[in-house]
Amino acid sequence: MWAVGAGIVVVAAAAWIVYRTGSLPHLFGGSGGRLNVLLITVDTTRADHLGCYGRPAAETPNMDRLAQEGALFRRCSTSAVMTLPSHCTIMTGLYPFVHGVRRNGVDQLPAAATTLAEVFKTAGFATAAAVASYVVDPRFGLAQGFDAYHGVPKPRAGSVSATDAERKGDVVCNDALELLRERARQRFFLWVHFYDPHYPYESPRHPDVQSAAAYADEVAFMDVQIGRLLDGLRKLGLERNTLVLLVGDHGEGLDEHLEYQHGYFTYETCEQVPLLVRCPGVVPAGRQIDAVVRTVDVAPTILELAGQPPLRETSGVSLMPLLTGRATDLQLRAYVETPEAYALFRLSTIRALTADRWKYIWSASSQLFDLASDPGELRDAVAEHPDVAAALHEQLRTLLQEAPPRIPADKAAALTSDETARLESLGYAGMVADDPDAPDASGLDTFEPQGRDPHAFAEVIRVYEHARDAIGRGRFAQAASELRSVLVALPDAPAVLRDLAHTLRQQGKLDEASRTYERALAVMPSDSRTRADYAFMLMDNQQWEQAIAQADRALRLNPNDFSAHLILGVAYSKLERLDEARVHLEVATRLEPQTTRALYALGTVYFQQERFAQAAACFRKVLALEPGSKPARAALQAAEYELSR
């Protein structure tokens, strides 16, 4: 059962022969060289919530029809239970420990990584993307190779609403249809990303944004948009010569295994994703495949189906033998990881490996599940099958040991505090885990877990997630109470300390907030978001020198941090150090030219320095953005009066 390497080599060799001989069109009636490619990724979508995967009550007729017209993979595993790292794997065919993107908002896909878009662009395809979330913003590296990359518009600085960080499915679909129409006469590679099932679940029928029923409604709404997209393809006459592949990035906990959303654990609820492939003339309709496959196999599969050369370096294999029926099982092993518990709580990273019926989970302690008899992963079988656990443990180590070197990370600017806040509005705690010994730093070198087992703290983590939800709803007293209870179990958890400091600040408990910020920064001194938040509190409390000290340290971590420049500008102006104030406020307004607070502060400094024309220009910009601002109107009148003298 465990000697699978030779079988994989044989299958891969067979696939290579098919590619090299050009026999794909002859054998299967298609024309890979003329195919367009439509890649649809469905965020936070559990496979078992689609009708085609056996859910009777599912309202997913369009994805169900796509499955009927092509192939459905029943056991597709993601490589990461977070949006950005998972999409990087889908686009590159590399595991996270190779492409280097392990967490949302922290890592960026290196330019040296080769993406599907780059391959297709080199081959002469028009490449375009319509994405739905700031999590896959161009700054995180996924835009490389795309001629057009339409994402979430940049909001005004200081906006932290989730509506500013995502686009609804109907908006994404409208955008994608327009991109499709513009490229209908060209060969194209189009990526469309839907984000609707992500928390909070918004449903007109079920107002509880935490309910599984509301989640199902979000999946149904997304399905309608997918139907519109596929109808648009058909109306343009492109259905017969377009490969359509739909895949999920990760699932959702929905309170199973005490997991509220996703990101912390690697259970099947979050690991298993839908994978549907329709390729007329190549993939027989109605095929269902029970073998284990991975999202890391998506890129190699798309390239072979489209008649393109394989990636020079890949962690995956083409699934063509399964799609065409030449094989029923490639004997693949599925790897998935999450370092989130370490980053936020200093608990262990989790890695898991699935082979056939067995799933092995490795953190500070190990677990083994027989998915054939225990698909819900409720009974740990390590004690019953220690030999299986030991074999999978060694296979996991070997996978990391034999992997190609990690692609060196590019030197890129860290997220500003406002950008981090934008991520956090989507439910992601943007805490930077940059400890040199962090277990998400590399693969084999950090194989041995650091920190306690997150599974033992599942209920504590669940309370933390509820506290973050309470913060988002403005229920700061409730959040503070829940966060304090989490700190009893995890006293040095940096994310919990930071969030508690924020809630105390919002309640006006500034002394306690200050002490808590200091505790958080002692644990994570390089977290610029926490430092800027602390500096804002000090500034609002007119503790100018202390605010300057914290903002200056934040700026050393990230020279383009808008908030730090704003704080320094305001604080220096209050201390009448106007030249220093002006320098920082000018930078702040260059970074975020539509932020009225920074514009007004800069105008005030210009006025004090008798630069009345520049002051008037700042106040006019404020009024263009906020016509009802009485202070800006009065300040403009004063500046214009001075200019007229």
Legacy VTK file of the C-alpha trace (Angstrom):
# vtk DataFile Version 3.0
C-alpha trace
ASCII
DATASET POLYDATA
POINTS 645 float
0.000 0.000 0.000
2.806 2.373 0.826
5.175 1.771 -2.108
3.558 4.237 -4.477
6.567 6.015 -6.024
7.061 3.621 -8.957
3.381 3.769 -9.887
3.440 7.544 -9.969
6.542 7.524 -12.187
4.886 5.127 -14.654
1.710 7.197 -14.838
3.650 10.444 -15.216
5.737 8.870 -17.974
2.612 7.771 -19.801
1.175 11.273 -19.576
4.449 12.698 -20.927
4.356 10.332 -23.918
0.817 11.442 -24.739
1.923 15.057 -24.592
5.123 14.555 -26.625
3.431 12.532 -29.384
0.604 15.008 -29.740
-1.857 12.108 -29.573
-4.330 13.790 -27.241
-6.592 15.211 -29.993
-6.520 11.947 -31.946
-7.296 9.749 -28.972
-9.979 11.813 -27.349
-11.542 13.871 -30.123
-10.422 17.246 -28.765
-7.997 19.880 -29.918
-5.901 20.854 -26.939
-3.933 23.417 -28.911
-7.059 25.452 -29.669
-8.713 25.289 -26.250
-9.483 28.345 -24.177
-9.279 27.957 -20.404
-11.759 29.178 -17.799
-10.541 28.562 -14.246
-13.174 29.131 -11.554
-12.083 29.087 -7.905
-14.754 28.952 -5.241
-13.585 30.258 -1.891
-14.535 28.626 1.419
-16.701 26.024 -0.322
-17.180 22.613 1.230
-17.546 19.851 -1.345
-20.226 18.170 0.749
-22.443 21.263 0.395
-22.955 20.737 -3.349
-25.709 18.585 -4.800
-23.287 16.746 -7.075
-21.356 15.631 -3.976
-24.463 14.103 -2.428
-26.181 16.904 -0.514
-29.910 16.465 -1.290
-30.966 19.925 -0.076
-28.231 21.796 -1.950
-29.345 24.523 -4.346
-26.416 24.196 -6.727
-27.912 23.246 -10.131
-25.197 24.987 -12.157
-22.230 23.336 -10.478
-24.193 20.057 -10.561
-24.706 20.470 -14.313
-21.014 21.217 -14.798
-20.237 17.938 -13.014
-22.692 16.038 -15.222
-21.133 17.470 -18.369
-17.594 16.585 -17.298
-15.750 14.885 -14.460
-16.146 15.110 -10.696
-13.329 14.254 -8.290
-14.766 12.993 -5.025
-11.579 13.281 -2.952
-9.712 16.479 -3.763
-7.496 17.839 -0.981
-6.278 21.392 -0.689
-2.680 22.019 0.351
-3.528 24.926 2.676
-6.689 25.895 4.535
-6.202 29.622 3.856
-7.101 31.570 0.718
-3.800 33.061 -0.456
-1.477 30.065 0.042
-4.062 27.738 -1.473
-4.499 29.897 -4.571
-0.729 30.165 -4.957
-0.606 26.359 -5.047
-3.450 26.191 -7.590
-1.662 28.704 -9.825
1.866 27.269 -9.576
1.476 23.533 -8.952
3.799 23.922 -5.955
3.263 23.132 -2.293
3.326 26.082 0.133
6.676 25.023 1.555
8.096 25.420 -1.971
6.401 28.598 -3.236
6.820 30.144 0.223
3.330 31.550 0.810
2.067 30.115 4.093
-0.351 32.762 5.439
-2.744 35.406 4.216
-1.403 38.947 4.169
2.046 38.018 5.419
3.742 36.275 2.498
3.844 37.199 -1.181
4.309 34.894 -4.159
7.872 35.455 -5.438
8.338 36.733 -8.974
10.559 33.698 -9.602
7.550 31.393 -9.267
5.986 30.429 -12.600
2.204 30.780 -12.725
-0.400 29.417 -15.109
-1.014 32.941 -16.377
2.656 33.350 -17.275
2.699 30.074 -19.207
-0.432 30.992 -21.147
0.746 34.542 -21.803
4.005 33.190 -23.236
1.939 30.882 -25.455
0.018 33.843 -26.875
-3.163 33.609 -24.832
-4.998 36.696 -23.609
-4.860 36.430 -19.821
-7.335 38.045 -17.435
-8.651 37.668 -13.901
-11.705 38.849 -11.982
-11.177 38.272 -8.269
-13.425 38.891 -5.306
-11.251 39.539 -2.266
-8.412 41.744 -1.084
-6.731 38.541 0.142
-5.681 37.922 -3.494
-4.844 41.556 -4.246
-2.072 42.074 -6.833
0.368 43.098 -4.106
0.448 39.459 -2.942
1.949 38.241 -6.218
-0.847 36.362 -7.989
-1.248 38.990 -10.736
1.985 38.021 -12.474
1.303 36.938 -16.049
-2.133 38.567 -16.311
-2.808 41.249 -18.928
-5.820 42.391 -16.896
-6.302 41.738 -13.178
-9.544 43.148 -11.757
-9.746 43.055 -7.985
-11.247 44.959 -5.108
-10.981 48.746 -5.546
-8.747 50.467 -3.045
-10.836 52.180 -0.343
-10.102 55.414 1.437
-7.508 54.929 4.158
-9.029 54.160 7.511
-11.917 52.186 6.051
-12.035 48.758 7.670
-15.427 47.506 6.506
-15.553 44.049 4.945
-17.511 45.599 2.067
-14.321 47.486 1.140
-12.313 44.258 1.040
-14.477 42.011 -1.124
-16.736 42.002 -4.181
-20.008 40.100 -4.270
-20.460 37.317 -6.764
-22.810 39.201 -9.054
-20.276 42.039 -9.380
-17.461 39.581 -10.069
-19.586 37.756 -12.634
-20.497 40.990 -14.436
-16.812 41.854 -14.589
-15.862 38.373 -15.805
-18.511 38.412 -18.544
-17.160 41.714 -19.812
-13.605 40.318 -19.806
-14.918 37.273 -21.650
-16.678 39.330 -24.312
-13.570 41.423 -24.891
-11.478 38.281 -25.480
-14.007 36.128 -27.326
-12.024 36.278 -30.596
-8.724 35.375 -28.945
-7.432 32.306 -27.179
-7.818 33.170 -23.527
-7.021 32.084 -20.012
-9.586 33.607 -17.642
-9.543 33.153 -13.869
-12.728 33.986 -11.968
-12.681 33.927 -8.166
-15.881 33.831 -6.087
-15.771 34.619 -2.365
-19.425 34.649 -1.259
-19.418 31.633 1.118
-16.753 33.284 3.252
-17.854 34.434 6.714
-19.990 36.399 7.528
-22.713 34.444 5.744
-25.243 36.920 4.382
-28.682 35.561 3.530
-32.074 37.283 3.177
-33.740 34.065 4.363
-31.516 33.382 7.383
-30.420 36.550 9.231
-28.060 34.686 11.585
-24.700 35.302 9.868
-23.175 32.379 11.763
-25.702 29.735 10.735
-25.038 26.799 8.429
-28.307 27.635 6.660
-27.006 31.101 5.791
-23.760 29.516 4.583
-25.749 27.217 2.282
-27.578 30.255 0.909
-24.265 31.933 0.113
-23.175 28.806 -1.785
-26.498 28.891 -3.658
-26.052 32.582 -4.540
-22.561 31.847 -5.831
-23.943 28.975 -7.897
-26.357 31.363 -9.630
-23.420 33.554 -10.643
-21.463 30.547 -11.901
-24.519 29.659 -13.985
-24.567 33.160 -15.469
-20.874 32.872 -16.318
-21.301 29.491 -18.026
-24.363 30.782 -19.909
-22.285 33.718 -21.122
-19.656 31.307 -22.397
-22.332 29.380 -24.291
-23.966 32.490 -25.778
-20.600 33.580 -27.163
-20.254 30.223 -28.897
-17.226 29.297 -26.786
-18.581 26.365 -24.795
-17.293 23.620 -27.107
-13.711 24.868 -27.241
-13.236 26.020 -23.649
-11.833 23.916 -20.847
-13.708 24.786 -17.637
-12.132 23.741 -14.350
-13.789 24.608 -11.035
-11.920 24.046 -7.790
-12.241 25.143 -4.162
-9.428 26.696 -2.172
-10.542 25.300 1.198
-13.698 24.386 3.078
-15.307 25.662 6.277
-15.596 24.254 9.797
-19.228 25.220 10.505
-18.582 24.325 14.144
-17.588 20.725 13.436
-14.545 19.718 15.469
-15.217 22.980 17.366
-13.850 24.934 14.386
-15.906 28.030 13.794
-14.586 28.982 10.339
-11.251 27.759 8.903
-7.498 28.174 9.088
-6.582 26.480 12.358
-7.079 22.758 11.663
-6.762 20.317 8.782
-9.891 18.228 9.202
-11.790 17.076 6.106
-14.341 19.854 6.622
-11.669 22.318 5.514
-9.328 20.077 3.516
-11.816 18.567 1.046
-12.800 20.830 -1.853
-14.834 20.426 -5.039
-12.978 19.740 -8.277
-14.990 19.657 -11.520
-13.545 19.489 -15.049
-15.452 19.950 -18.312
-13.522 19.603 -21.544
-15.759 18.661 -24.508
-14.287 15.977 -26.728
-11.620 15.096 -24.194
-13.239 14.395 -20.824
-16.217 12.030 -20.988
-19.400 13.430 -19.466
-20.554 12.082 -16.129
-17.224 10.634 -15.019
-16.811 10.336 -11.239
-13.367 9.673 -9.788
-12.885 8.320 -6.272
-9.075 8.431 -6.117
-7.193 10.918 -3.925
-6.120 14.009 -5.883
-4.808 17.427 -4.801
-5.169 21.072 -5.726
-1.423 20.964 -6.432
-2.371 18.825 -9.453
-4.614 21.503 -10.972
-1.929 23.455 -12.841
-0.265 20.389 -14.450
-3.696 19.088 -15.469
-4.821 22.351 -17.056
-1.597 22.660 -19.017
-1.801 19.150 -20.446
-5.477 19.541 -21.356
-4.695 22.841 -23.088
-1.793 21.342 -25.032
0.849 23.416 -23.274
4.285 22.262 -22.082
4.511 21.177 -18.450
5.848 23.383 -15.703
9.594 23.162 -15.228
9.126 22.537 -11.492
5.968 21.149 -9.938
4.853 19.318 -6.812
1.820 17.888 -8.595
0.997 15.597 -11.504
-1.424 15.786 -14.391
-4.733 14.059 -13.705
-5.253 13.299 -17.411
-5.087 9.499 -16.927
-7.988 9.710 -14.454
-9.989 12.088 -16.630
-9.735 9.872 -19.713
-10.184 6.556 -17.909
-6.691 5.237 -18.637
-6.199 4.904 -14.878
-8.511 4.665 -11.884
-6.054 5.619 -9.149
-2.669 7.357 -9.249
-1.920 6.397 -5.624
-1.284 10.022 -4.697
-0.600 11.265 -1.187
-2.242 14.547 -0.191
-0.385 17.067 1.968
-2.035 19.965 3.813
-0.682 22.406 6.389
-1.571 25.362 8.570
0.814 27.502 10.658
-1.985 29.800 11.876
-2.111 28.496 15.446
1.583 29.214 15.838
1.365 32.707 14.391
-1.526 33.795 16.594
-1.169 31.720 19.763
2.345 30.203 19.716
0.823 26.738 19.410
2.218 24.142 17.040
1.972 24.183 13.266
-0.212 21.369 11.898
0.676 19.169 8.927
-1.342 16.264 7.568
-0.822 13.535 4.985
-3.542 11.387 3.404
-2.794 8.127 1.602
-5.675 5.976 0.423
-7.993 5.458 3.415
-5.607 6.793 6.054
-5.072 10.357 7.215
-2.203 11.253 9.539
-2.133 14.600 11.367
1.169 15.766 12.873
1.587 18.587 15.376
2.780 18.447 18.981
1.045 15.085 19.069
-0.110 12.811 16.266
-3.530 11.592 15.178
-4.580 8.920 12.692
-7.985 8.488 11.081
-9.391 5.695 8.954
-11.461 7.761 6.530
-13.163 4.669 5.122
-14.783 3.730 8.432
-14.581 7.135 10.147
-15.100 9.893 7.541
-15.974 12.385 10.275
-12.528 11.938 11.909
-13.970 11.208 15.332
-11.839 8.223 16.427
-8.052 8.529 16.697
-6.553 5.235 15.506
-2.875 5.815 16.417
-2.959 3.370 19.323
-4.778 0.772 17.218
-2.553 1.130 14.130
0.852 2.433 15.280
2.555 0.896 12.230
0.369 2.886 9.838
0.989 6.085 11.804
4.756 5.459 11.801
4.790 4.788 8.045
2.834 7.958 7.260
5.011 9.980 9.615
8.086 8.862 7.680
6.376 9.573 4.344
5.563 13.070 5.552
9.189 13.649 6.506
10.350 12.255 3.143
7.964 14.526 1.246
9.543 17.577 2.858
13.066 16.184 2.569
12.799 15.475 -1.166
11.015 18.702 -2.070
12.855 21.247 -4.221
14.352 24.235 -2.389
11.967 26.957 -1.344
11.810 29.794 -3.863
13.597 32.783 -2.295
11.185 35.457 -1.145
11.235 38.828 -2.870
12.115 41.926 -0.899
8.677 43.486 -0.589
7.164 46.181 1.585
5.299 44.961 4.632
1.585 45.615 4.874
0.681 48.995 6.271
-1.538 49.036 9.339
-4.465 50.070 7.116
-3.853 47.158 4.751
-3.678 44.796 7.704
-6.940 46.235 9.003
-8.473 45.533 5.614
-7.503 41.870 5.901
-8.811 41.722 9.433
-12.186 43.038 8.273
-12.483 39.724 6.400
-11.851 37.764 9.586
-8.109 37.179 9.181
-5.863 38.129 12.087
-2.961 39.823 10.335
-0.328 39.051 12.939
3.183 38.705 11.572
4.977 35.563 12.774
8.537 36.483 11.892
10.349 34.691 14.685
13.456 33.141 13.041
12.526 29.810 14.599
8.893 29.985 13.471
7.771 26.586 12.211
6.341 28.090 9.050
9.773 29.380 8.020
10.723 26.285 6.006
9.882 22.633 5.485
12.121 19.883 6.830
14.238 22.196 9.008
11.194 22.871 11.160
9.556 19.470 10.904
9.570 18.946 14.648
6.654 20.932 16.119
7.174 23.902 18.399
4.515 24.784 20.924
1.607 22.831 22.326
-0.951 20.921 20.265
-3.680 23.250 18.891
-6.197 20.389 18.955
-6.054 20.464 22.747
-7.121 24.138 22.619
-9.918 23.849 20.059
-12.532 25.223 22.451
-10.234 28.097 23.460
-9.604 28.980 19.808
-13.352 28.861 19.195
-13.884 31.386 22.001
-11.222 33.608 20.415
-13.037 33.511 17.062
-16.293 34.478 18.780
-14.474 37.355 20.485
-13.192 38.616 17.135
-16.713 38.456 15.789
-17.906 40.497 18.774
-15.227 43.110 18.017
-16.499 43.333 14.460
-19.999 43.999 15.797
-18.780 46.647 18.253
-19.499 44.513 21.336
-16.273 45.387 23.083
-17.211 44.455 26.653
-18.253 40.973 25.529
-15.098 40.624 23.451
-12.873 41.713 26.345
-14.445 39.146 28.645
-13.952 36.355 26.117
-10.381 37.401 25.339
-9.485 37.411 29.024
-10.752 33.845 29.285
-8.557 32.865 26.327
-5.512 34.434 27.998
-6.024 32.219 31.030
-5.181 29.255 28.812
-2.776 31.065 26.446
-1.178 33.929 28.422
1.444 34.789 25.778
-0.745 34.585 22.681
0.225 37.754 20.730
-2.998 38.056 18.734
-5.147 37.739 21.842
-3.148 40.381 23.710
-3.370 42.765 20.765
-7.122 42.290 20.384
-7.704 42.725 24.115
-5.712 45.969 24.080
-7.893 47.190 21.208
-11.136 46.376 23.022
-9.916 48.093 26.194
-9.012 51.161 24.180
-12.476 51.213 22.635
-13.974 51.100 26.137
-11.825 54.010 27.299
-9.789 51.882 29.692
-6.566 53.459 28.531
-4.217 52.525 31.374
-5.111 48.843 31.130
-4.991 49.055 27.327
-1.487 50.543 27.508
-0.253 47.731 29.742
-1.788 45.159 27.413
-0.245 46.734 24.312
3.139 46.573 26.046
2.608 42.869 26.789
1.652 42.192 23.171
4.690 44.033 21.818
6.995 42.223 24.227
5.858 38.961 22.611
5.787 40.294 19.034
7.957 43.445 18.815
7.892 43.570 15.003
4.109 43.680 14.590
3.716 47.145 13.069
-0.102 47.013 13.199
-0.130 46.576 16.970
2.484 49.277 17.399
0.572 51.749 15.199
-2.672 50.982 17.042
-0.906 51.674 20.327
0.555 54.893 18.940
-2.908 56.043 17.832
-4.204 55.528 21.351
-1.317 57.522 22.805
-1.869 60.303 20.277
-5.606 60.465 20.977
-4.697 60.692 24.668
-2.331 63.606 23.849
0.719 61.642 24.970
2.727 63.103 22.135
6.236 61.949 23.001
5.118 58.377 23.711
3.092 58.330 20.487
6.139 59.506 18.534
8.294 56.770 20.059
5.872 54.005 19.058
5.135 55.401 15.586
8.837 55.841 14.903
9.456 52.185 15.711
6.544 51.195 13.463
8.093 53.247 10.674
11.412 51.495 11.069
9.580 48.218 10.508
7.643 49.565 7.533
8.759 52.905 6.006
5.514 53.180 4.013
3.132 52.783 6.929
0.529 55.492 6.396
-0.740 55.416 9.970
2.733 55.853 11.434
3.410 58.886 9.212
0.047 60.395 10.143
0.662 59.906 13.858
4.127 61.435 13.642
2.804 64.369 11.637
0.025 65.136 14.090
2.192 64.617 17.179
5.062 66.773 15.881
2.603 69.532 14.957
1.213 69.517 18.488
4.759 69.930 19.784
5.230 72.773 17.268
7.961 70.867 15.438
6.391 71.949 12.176
9.106 70.995 9.693
9.131 67.409 10.974
5.340 67.371 11.003
5.169 68.585 7.415
7.601 65.940 6.136
5.583 63.071 7.600
2.205 64.484 6.586
3.387 65.011 3.023
4.400 61.357 2.892
1.081 60.322 4.433
-0.922 62.226 1.823
1.171 60.736 -0.974
0.503 57.254 0.368
-3.218 57.869 0.900
-4.255 60.973 -1.066
-7.936 60.640 -0.191
-7.641 60.596 3.583
-9.216 63.771 4.901
-7.606 63.597 8.343
-4.120 63.660 6.847
-5.041 66.362 4.301
-6.552 68.584 6.976
-3.567 68.099 9.293
-1.150 68.942 6.475
-3.196 72.006 5.526
-3.068 73.181 9.118
0.726 72.814 9.227
1.067 74.695 5.921
-1.124 77.477 7.342
1.035 77.705 10.468
4.106 77.988 8.247
2.352 80.718 6.226
2.253 78.537 3.100
-1.268 79.696 2.429
-1.608 78.532 -1.178
-0.604 74.996 -0.239
-2.877 75.122 2.795
-5.823 76.215 0.654
-5.145 73.361 -1.797
-5.279 70.825 1.045
-8.539 72.219 2.417
-10.109 72.188 -1.057
-9.223 68.487 -1.363
-10.857 67.830 1.997
-14.032 69.588 0.862
-14.057 67.677 -2.419
-14.097 64.472 -0.389
-16.320 65.751 2.446
-18.346 68.755 1.225
-20.048 69.146 4.597
-16.852 69.609 6.625
-17.298 72.890 8.525
-13.710 72.958 9.915
-12.268 72.532 6.407
-14.527 75.273 4.988
-13.563 77.690 7.765
-9.876 76.848 7.317
-10.141 77.393 3.554
-11.752 80.784 4.079
-8.925 81.746 6.452
-6.279 80.640 3.946
-7.976 82.493 1.086
-8.227 85.615 3.251
-4.490 85.503 3.899
-3.834 85.040 0.190
-5.968 88.089 -0.644
-4.149 90.429 1.736
LINES 1 646
645 0 1 2 3 4 5 6 7 8 9 10 11 12 13 14 15 16 17 18 19 20 21 22 23 24 25 26 27 28 29 30 31 32 33 34 35 36 37 38 39 40 41 42 43 44 45 46 47 48 49 50 51 52 53 54 55 56 57 58 59 60 61 62 63 64 65 66 67 68 69 70 71 72 73 74 75 76 77 78 79 80 81 82 83 84 85 86 87 88 89 90 91 92 93 94 95 96 97 98 99 100 101 102 103 104 105 106 107 108 109 110 111 112 113 114 115 116 117 118 119 120 121 122 123 124 125 126 127 128 129 130 131 132 133 134 135 136 137 138 139 140 141 142 143 144 145 146 147 148 149 150 151 152 153 154 155 156 157 158 159 160 161 162 163 164 165 166 167 168 169 170 171 172 173 174 175 176 177 178 179 180 181 182 183 184 185 186 187 188 189 190 191 192 193 194 195 196 197 198 199 200 201 202 203 204 205 206 207 208 209 210 211 212 213 214 215 216 217 218 219 220 221 222 223 224 225 226 227 228 229 230 231 232 233 234 235 236 237 238 239 240 241 242 243 244 245 246 247 248 249 250 251 252 253 254 255 256 257 258 259 260 261 262 263 264 265 266 267 268 269 270 271 272 273 274 275 276 277 278 279 280 281 282 283 284 285 286 287 288 289 290 291 292 293 294 295 296 297 298 299 300 301 302 303 304 305 306 307 308 309 310 311 312 313 314 315 316 317 318 319 320 321 322 323 324 325 326 327 328 329 330 331 332 333 334 335 336 337 338 339 340 341 342 343 344 345 346 347 348 349 350 351 352 353 354 355 356 357 358 359 360 361 362 363 364 365 366 367 368 369 370 371 372 373 374 375 376 377 378 379 380 381 382 383 384 385 386 387 388 389 390 391 392 393 394 395 396 397 398 399 400 401 402 403 404 405 406 407 408 409 410 411 412 413 414 415 416 417 418 419 420 421 422 423 424 425 426 427 428 429 430 431 432 433 434 435 436 437 438 439 440 441 442 443 444 445 446 447 448 449 450 451 452 453 454 455 456 457 458 459 460 461 462 463 464 465 466 467 468 469 470 471 472 473 474 475 476 477 478 479 480 481 482 483 484 485 486 487 488 489 490 491 492 493 494 495 496 497 498 499 500 501 502 503 504 505 506 507 508 509 510 511 512 513 514 515 516 517 518 519 520 521 522 523 524 525 526 527 528 529 530 531 532 533 534 535 536 537 538 539 540 541 542 543 544 545 546 547 548 549 550 551 552 553 554 555 556 557 558 559 560 561 562 563 564 565 566 567 568 569 570 571 572 573 574 575 576 577 578 579 580 581 582 583 584 585 586 587 588 589 590 591 592 593 594 595 596 597 598 599 600 601 602 603 604 605 606 607 608 609 610 611 612 613 614 615 616 617 618 619 620 621 622 623 624 625 626 627 628 629 630 631 632 633 634 635 636 637 638 639 640 641 642 643 644
